[in-house]
Amino acid sequence: MSNSGGASSRGASPPARLGVFAMALGMAFILSGCYSGDLPEGIVQPPPVLESFEITSDGHPLTVWARVPAEPEHVVLLLHGRTWSILPDFDLGTRGEPSLMEFLASEGVAVYGLDARGYGATPRDESGWLEPDRMALDVRSVLTWLRGRHSEAAAPVVMGWSYGSAIGHLAAQRWPELVSGVSLYGYFKDPATEFPVSASSDEPPRSPTTREGALSDFITPGSIDSTDIERFVQAALESDPVRVDIRNSHQLNAISPDSLGVPTQILQGELDPIAPTQVQARLFQSLGTAHKEWVVLPGCDHAAHLERCKERFESALLRFVEEVG
């Protein structure tokens, strides 16, 4: 069984790889963590300071990153993809603008992101492997902790990207009482196919991550500035120098779209080959909830939230969170 233990908070100043957005707004604002007075004309209120929390799930420590406004109106839990952890995925600003976490927090959303086992600041467990069922149980632990931390708010909305979208689906399907809704972004699991059962080595390979791997999500020429790509590559390799080893992917065969009864949003980059339109169509048609929407982001691909349609992505996600959260 998974359980959520007490959490400890660790203040975390945004590393250089997260960009200069927060730092350029003035140390006085950052040190205070919030500001309730009127700001001079032309000055933007800084986002809430980046924090990290450590909670336990079945005795294992998990790192949860957060940006939490003074009086949050909604709660969101972000789940990263297969290769990279929370900070490079969701707390890296591009196009000279705030990161996704900074944006949501500036709109009154308490935004949290889980580094899964072996990713970012969360260590691997003794097995050295990560499995879908284990990751889903860890998500349940974090959601349970968030319900206690934000008892006055509605249950969190879960937004998962790529591999995280499948885990978010699995968690929302199994424990719908812990979420207000789920946003599935870059969803790769075709409802019409199943993963084969395959044996895994007892010793995880722990292969180094590569620059080529960090570049692989940027597919469409011109969809993102080359400077921002380079910043992402550097941040990704710094946060996740060793590739996490995942086994027993056949556990994702338990995903059943018609068993997903919570409000559901699908976010798809128009040109995303990892989440093609035919897969999104089968998913949308099979969903068990009538409260569903499918948002296509034109001209973008698998990293739409970092690309030129970043604003459309953020607006769509925020609207969904405000509607169901």
Secondary structure, DSSP 8 states (H G I E B T S, - for coil): ---B---EEEE----GGG-STTGGG-HHHHHHS---S---TT--------EEEEEEETTEEEEEEEE--SS-SEEEEEE--SS--HHHHHS---TTS--HHHHHHHTTEEEEEEE-TTSTTS---TT--B-HHHHHHHHHHHHHHHHHHTTTS---EEEEETHHHHHHHHHHHH-GGG-SEEEEES----TT---------SS----B--HHHHHTT--STTSS-HHHHHHHHHHHHHH-SB---B--GGGGGG--GGG--S-EEEEEETT-SSS-HHHHHHHHHH-S-SSEEEEEETT--TTGGGSTTHHHHHHHHHHHHHHH-
